C-alpha cells in the first residue's frame, strides 16, 4: 500500500464513525453466511441487544469443547462473540477481546456488568490494541488455548505479522479458528485502498494461495476449511469495481502442531467417542472429515495429530503410530493425484 494510505485509521473511522449498526453496511459481505450451531444460538439469547446490533461478522468461528479454555477474540468489536464464548468456557475459563476501535470497545465494556450478572460470573476482559501487535496488548507467549476472529484478519495491512503473533500466543496444541473473506486472486491496490471496499471486508480479502503460504511461513502447513460459501456483494457499484474477482466466506481451523505439508498414510484409525456435549452424534473436523460417533475411520497422520495432540484428544481414540509409512493419504476433497489438486495438504 502507498505511504499516504493509513489502513488502521481508515478502518477505525469506518467502524467507529461510519457504521452505527449492521444496518449501515453497504454490502452483504460482512453478514453471516452460515447457519449458527445450536449451542451458539442458545448462548446468543443471553447477549445484550446493543451488543448484537453492533455485530459485523461473516461466519461462526466458535468451535465446541471449550469448557475451562482461555480464548482470545481478535477484533472483538462490540463483544458479541466474547459474550457467547463467556458462557461456553464457563466460570473456570477466560475470554479476552482485543479491538482497536474506541466506539466498539465502549459498547463491549459498558455491558460487562450486565453480562456478569446474567451469567453469574465475570470472565471477560477487553483490551485496546492491534492484531499485529499482541505483545503490545499484553498477550504472553503460549498463553491462549484458542484464537478466534470473525471477519477481521482481512482488515490487517500486515497479515504475515498477524499470523506470526497468533502462533506465538497459542499454546502447543492450541487452535486458530476463524471466519473471514477470501478471494480467488489478489485484490489490486486501488481496491485494497478504497475505504468502503476495505471497510466492507473486500479490499483486504486474502487470496487463497497467499493465505496457504502465510500459514506455512509460521510453521502451519495444513489448515482445514470447515465451511465455505461464495459471497454476493449486492451493491452494483462495488460489484463493477470488483470486476471478475470472486469472494468467499470461509471458516478455517489451524493448529499449533508439528505436522507435515502433505497428508501421509501411517495406517492410523480414529474413533469419535461421542463425548463432545454440543455434538454427541458426530464431530466435523473440517469439510471432508465427518466422524460418526463410535465408528472407526482411517485418517492421515496430520488428522491423527489434530485429534490426538489437542484438546480434542479426550474425545477420540487413536489407534496406530507412525512407525510404518504407506505413502500419501487421499485426505482432501480431491484425490491427491488429481490434475485439479492444488498440491496443498488437506486445505
KATAKA-V908839 format. One record per residue. RES is the residue in one letter. OMEGA is omega as a letter, one per 30 degrees, with the letter a starting at -180 (none if undefined). Layout:
res = <RES/RES>
omega = <OMEGA/OMEGA>
//
This chain:
res = <X/X/X/X/X/X/X/X/X/X/X/X/X/X/X/X/X/X/X/X/X/X/X/X/X/X/X/X/X/X/X/X/X/X/X/X/X/X/X/X/X/X/X/X/X/X/X/X/X/X/X/X/X/X/X/X/X/X/X/X/X/X/X/X/X/X/X/X/X/X/X/X/X/X/X/X/X/X/X/X/X/X/X/X/X/X/X/X/X/X/X/X/X/X/X/X/X/X/X/X/X/X/X/X/X/X/X/X/X/X/X/X/X/X/X/X/X/X/X/X/X/X/X/X/X/X/X/X/X/X/X/X/X/X/X/X/X/X/X/X/X/X/X/X/X/X/X/X/X/X/X/X/X/X/X/X/X/X/X/X/X/X/X/X/X/X/X/X/X/X/X/X/X/X/X/X/X/X/X/X/X/X/X/X/X/X/X/X/X/X/X/X/X/X/X/X/X/X/X/X/X/X/X/X/X/X/X/X/X/X/X/X/X/X/X/X/X/X/X/X/X/X/X/X/X/X/X/X/X/X/X/X/X/X/X/X/X/X/X/X/X/X/X/X/X/X/X/X/X/X/X/X/X/X/X/X/X/X/X/X/X/X/X/X/X/X/X/X/X/X/X/X/X/X/X/X/X/X/X/X/X/X/X/X/X/X/X/X/X/X/X/X/X/X/X/X/X/X/X/X/X/X/X/X/X/X/X/X/X/X/X/X/X/X/X/X/X/X/X/X/X/X/X/X/X/X/X/X/X/X/X/X/X/X/X/X/X/X/X/X/X/X/X/X/X/X/X>
omega = <a/a/a/a/l/a/a/a/l/a/l/l/a/a/l/a/a/a/l/l/a/l/a/l/a/l/l/a/a/l/a/a/l/l/l/l/a/a/l/l/a/a/a/a/a/l/a/a/a/l/a/a/a/a/l/a/a/a/a/a/a/a/l/l/a/a/l/a/l/a/l/l/a/a/a/l/a/l/a/a/l/a/l/l/l/l/a/l/l/a/a/l/l/l/l/l/l/l/a/a/a/a/l/l/l/l/a/a/a/l/a/a/l/a/a/l/a/a/a/l/l/a/a/l/a/a/l/l/a/a/l/a/a/l/l/l/l/l/a/l/l/a/a/l/a/l/l/l/a/l/a/a/l/a/a/l/a/a/l/l/l/a/l/l/a/a/l/a/l/l/l/a/l/a/l/a/a/l/a/a/l/l/a/l/a/a/a/a/a/l/a/a/l/a/a/l/l/a/l/l/l/a/a/a/a/l/a/a/l/l/l/a/l/a/l/a/l/l/l/a/a/l/a/l/l/l/a/l/l/a/l/a/l/l/a/a/a/l/l/l/a/l/a/l/l/a/a/l/a/l/a/l/l/a/l/a/l/a/a/a/l/l/a/a/l/l/a/a/l/l/l/a/l/a/l/a/a/a/a/a/l/l/l/l/a/a/l/l/a/a/l/a/l/l/l/a/l/a/l/a/l/l/l/l/l/l/a/a/a/a/l/a/a/a/a/l/a/l/l/l/a/a/a/a/a/l/l/l/l/a/a/l/l/l/a/a/a/l/l/a/a/a/l/a/a/a/none>
//
